[in-house]
Amino acid sequence: MSNMEQANLITEALNLTFFGMGFVFLFLTLLVLVTKLMSVIVQKTNTQKPAEINGMDDEIDEETKFVIEEAIKIHRGA
């Protein structure tokens, strides 16, 4: 193989490498942007509060609070 052929092969390899890496970079950048855009759209369309989604009230009654505290004590072995 002559030096000219080797230089052409190296040039082609570098071109393929740069185009390949550039394509991957652009694809991943586009993927991140689309994901962020979808997140913004979902947040704007979702008007419910987290407590409404879970079906939980802001306050717990005293009996439930007592039961939870006792369960924690039992779990810790106190």
N, C-alpha and C positions, 0 to 999 in steps of 0.2 A: 504494500500500500504506500502510496506516495504521501508526501507532506500535505499536498493540496487536498487529497481525499480525506485525510485525517482532520484537517481544518474544517472541511465541509461537514463531516460527521459531528465534530464537536459543536459547530455552530447550530446544526439541526437539533442536537441534544439540548443545548442551552435554550433555544427557542421553544422546544416542546416543554421543557421544565418551567420556564417562565409563564408560558400560556396556561399550562396546567395549574400552577400555583395561583396564578391570577384568577382563573376560573373558580377554583375552590374558595379563594378569598372573597370574591364577589358573591358567590352562592351563600356562603356562611353569613356575610354581612346582610344580604337580602333576607335570609332566614331570621336573623335577630330583629331586623326592622319590622318584618311582618308579625312576628311574635309579640313585639311591644305594641304594635298597632292593634292587634287583637285584644291584648290585655286592656288597653285604654278603652276600646269599644265595649268590652264586657263590663268594666267598672262604671262606665257612664250609663249603660242600660240597666245595670243592677241597682235599683233604688232601695232595696230592703236593707234594714240594719242587720248586723250579724245575729243579734238576739232574736229577731223575727225569723231568720232563716232556721235557727236551731230550735225555735219554739220555746225558748227559755224567757222567763221574766227577769226583770232587773233585780228584784228582791226575792230572797228565800224566806219562807216562814220559819219561826223559831224551832219548831219540832224537827224540820228537815235539817236545819243547821246543827241541832243537838245530835241527831243520828249520824251525820257526817263526821262530826268531831269525835264521837265515840268509836266509829269505825276506824278512824285514823289512829286513835289510841290503841285499839285492839291490834291493828296491823303492826304498829311499832312495838308492841309487847309491853306497853306501860301499864 
